[in-house]
């Protein structure tokens, strides 16, 4: 396996962890809320998944840029995917910083938007191939 193949494999794994974690979190939230009224359980779960998700996002960005530079692609090819990545990060930060002050409906809508944008990133990646 070449270095570039390994980087691509790590990139895909990190992207799957990011998006998969968002989907799992969405289902976990509803399960935890139906099992207990203790918000600390939900907060602890979200914090732990947040660490995994942000790490995965950082790895995906670093390995994605590595591939992009290695293949010497023009930056315009990254515009759609890059825009969606930035949007996903901004939405996630808004969700993270406002979660304590917003109701479940607003948090759920933000989470859904983050998932939809994250899936859109996959679509943009397929368009690059």
C-alpha positions as semicolon CSV with decimal commas, in nm:
position;residue;x (nm);y (nm);z (nm)
1;X;0,000;0,000;0,000
2;X;0,139;0,339;-0,097
3;X;0,144;0,637;0,136
4;X;-0,127;0,808;-0,070
5;X;-0,349;0,499;-0,052
6;X;-0,305;0,491;0,325
7;X;-0,389;0,863;0,350
8;X;-0,700;0,806;0,137
9;X;-0,805;0,513;0,358
10;X;-0,757;0,721;0,676
11;X;-0,950;1,009;0,513
12;X;-1,247;0,786;0,432
13;X;-1,241;0,632;0,779
14;X;-1,235;0,974;0,945
15;X;-1,521;1,098;0,725
16;X;-1,723;0,788;0,812
17;X;-1,658;0,838;1,184
18;X;-1,765;1,205;1,160
19;X;-2,089;1,138;0,973
20;X;-2,162;0,808;1,146
21;X;-2,111;0,973;1,484
22;X;-2,365;1,242;1,395
23;X;-2,622;0,983;1,296
24;X;-2,557;0,770;1,605
25;X;-2,581;1,079;1,828
26;X;-2,919;1,168;1,679
27;X;-3,056;0,826;1,775
28;X;-2,879;0,820;2,111
29;X;-3,032;1,153;2,211
30;X;-3,384;1,023;2,165
31;X;-3,302;0,697;2,347
32;X;-3,137;0,875;2,640
33;X;-3,422;1,127;2,666
34;X;-3,678;0,848;2,682
35;X;-3,473;0,656;2,942
36;X;-3,392;0,937;3,184
37;X;-3,462;1,301;3,264
38;X;-3,104;1,343;3,386
39;X;-2,946;1,594;3,147
40;X;-2,598;1,511;3,272
41;X;-2,617;1,171;3,100
42;X;-2,705;1,338;2,771
43;X;-2,437;1,605;2,816
44;X;-2,168;1,349;2,899
45;X;-2,262;1,142;2,593
46;X;-2,257;1,447;2,367
47;X;-1,921;1,562;2,505
48;X;-1,758;1,221;2,450
49;X;-1,895;1,192;2,097
50;X;-1,791;1,552;2,038
51;X;-1,427;1,468;2,111
52;X;-1,441;1,175;1,869
53;X;-1,625;1,380;1,603
54;X;-1,394;1,683;1,616
55;X;-1,089;1,457;1,604
56;X;-1,234;1,275;1,303
57;X;-1,313;1,606;1,131
58;X;-0,958;1,734;1,187
59;X;-0,810;1,411;1,050
60;X;-1,047;1,420;0,750
61;X;-0,952;1,780;0,670
62;X;-0,578;1,715;0,706
63;X;-0,583;1,398;0,495
64;X;-0,817;1,556;0,240
65;X;-0,584;1,851;0,194
66;X;-0,287;1,613;0,170
67;X;-0,456;1,423;-0,113
68;X;-0,561;1,741;-0,287
69;X;-0,207;1,879;-0,280
70;X;-0,053;1,543;-0,374
71;X;-0,278;1,510;-0,679
72;X;-0,211;1,877;-0,767
73;X;-0,576;1,948;-0,835
74;X;-0,689;2,305;-0,902
75;X;-0,845;2,474;-0,598
76;X;-1,170;2,537;-0,786
77;X;-1,231;2,161;-0,768
78;X;-1,254;2,193;-0,390
79;X;-1,501;2,483;-0,384
80;X;-1,827;2,290;-0,332
81;X;-1,685;2,033;-0,092
82;X;-1,487;2,299;0,095
83;X;-1,793;2,522;0,127
84;X;-1,999;2,234;0,265
85;X;-1,721;2,142;0,510
86;X;-1,706;2,499;0,637
87;X;-2,086;2,507;0,664
88;X;-2,085;2,179;0,861
89;X;-1,821;2,316;1,098
90;X;-2,007;2,645;1,148
91;X;-2,340;2,468;1,210
92;X;-2,172;2,229;1,453
93;X;-2,010;2,516;1,643
94;X;-2,342;2,703;1,659
95;X;-2,508;2,386;1,788
96;X;-2,233;2,326;2,043
97;X;-2,226;2,682;2,178
98;X;-2,605;2,730;2,192
99;X;-2,715;2,383;2,309
100;X;-2,757;2,486;2,673
101;X;-2,975;2,786;2,583
102;X;-3,198;2,638;2,312
103;X;-3,486;2,396;2,325
104;X;-3,485;2,040;2,194
105;X;-3,661;2,140;1,870
106;X;-3,393;2,396;1,775
107;X;-3,114;2,153;1,868
108;X;-3,283;1,880;1,662
109;X;-3,318;2,105;1,358
110;X;-2,952;2,207;1,382
111;X;-2,848;1,842;1,418
112;X;-3,056;1,749;1,111
113;X;-2,899;2,031;0,909
114;X;-2,551;1,917;1,012
115;X;-2,629;1,560;0,904
116;X;-2,774;1,674;0,569
117;X;-2,472;1,897;0,499
118;X;-2,235;1,616;0,600
119;X;-2,405;1,379;0,358
120;X;-2,379;1,655;0,096
121;X;-2,002;1,650;0,150
122;X;-2,002;1,288;0,035
123;X;-2,198;1,389;-0,276
124;X;-1,947;1,665;-0,351
125;X;-1,663;1,414;-0,305
126;X;-1,822;1,174;-0,554
127;X;-1,851;1,461;-0,803
128;X;-1,473;1,510;-0,777
129;X;-1,400;1,153;-0,885
